[in-house]
Amino acid sequence: MARQKRIQQPRPVVVGDRVRARTTNRMGKVTQVTNDGTCDQVTVSYDEAPQDSYLTTPARDGAELPRELVDPE
């Protein structure tokens, strides 16, 4: 009899969780989670980093990413 692999579901992300963005590899705090019916959109407010003085304001403040592009810490 063949064994079935257990599929691990990602833990739901809630406001206040610490996450790492896969696109920029930066840590931040979740400020908003919205669901448009097909997927969750997570708004991340990035932590302060040394390179922030060289970045534009939108990139420094945070990002709105799909759930698949953030890893809970």
C-alpha positions as CSV (number, residue, x, y, z in Angstrom):
1,M,0.0,0.0,0.0
2,A,1.4,3.4,-1.0
3,R,1.9,6.0,1.6
4,Q,0.4,9.5,1.0
5,K,2.6,12.5,1.7
6,R,1.3,15.0,4.1
7,I,0.8,18.3,2.5
8,Q,1.8,21.1,4.9
9,Q,-0.5,24.1,4.7
10,P,1.2,27.5,5.4
11,R,0.3,29.1,8.7
12,P,-2.2,32.0,8.1
13,V,-0.5,35.4,8.5
14,V,-2.3,37.9,10.8
15,V,-1.7,41.5,11.6
16,G,1.3,42.0,13.9
17,D,3.2,38.9,12.7
18,R,6.9,39.2,11.8
19,V,7.6,38.1,8.2
20,R,10.5,38.1,5.7
21,A,9.7,39.2,2.2
22,R,11.1,36.8,-0.4
23,T,11.6,39.5,-3.0
24,T,13.8,41.8,-1.0
25,N,14.8,39.4,1.9
26,R,13.9,42.2,4.4
27,M,12.2,41.7,7.7
28,G,9.1,43.6,8.7
29,K,5.8,43.6,10.5
30,V,2.4,42.8,8.9
31,T,0.2,45.9,9.0
32,Q,-2.8,44.7,6.9
33,V,-4.1,41.4,5.4
34,T,-6.8,41.6,2.7
35,N,-8.5,38.8,0.8
36,D,-9.8,39.5,-2.7
37,G,-11.5,36.1,-3.1
38,T,-8.6,34.3,-4.8
39,C,-5.6,35.1,-2.6
40,D,-4.4,37.1,0.4
41,Q,-2.6,40.4,0.0
42,V,-0.2,41.1,2.9
43,T,1.0,44.7,3.6
44,V,4.5,44.6,5.2
45,S,6.1,47.6,7.0
46,Y,9.9,47.0,6.7
47,D,12.3,47.4,9.7
48,E,14.9,50.1,9.6
49,A,18.0,49.1,7.6
50,P,21.4,50.8,6.9
51,Q,20.7,51.2,3.2
52,D,17.4,53.0,3.7
53,S,18.9,56.5,3.3
54,Y,19.7,55.5,-0.4
55,L,16.2,54.1,-1.2
56,T,13.1,55.8,-2.4
57,T,10.2,56.3,0.1
58,P,7.9,53.5,-1.2
59,A,10.6,50.9,-1.1
60,R,11.8,51.9,2.4
61,D,8.3,52.0,4.0
62,G,7.1,48.6,2.9
63,A,5.3,46.6,0.3
64,E,2.0,44.9,-0.5
65,L,2.8,41.3,-1.5
66,P,0.8,38.1,-2.2
67,R,0.8,35.6,0.6
68,E,3.1,33.3,-1.4
69,L,6.0,35.9,-1.2
70,V,6.3,36.2,2.5
71,D,7.7,33.7,5.1
72,P,6.6,33.9,8.7
73,E,9.5,34.2,11.2
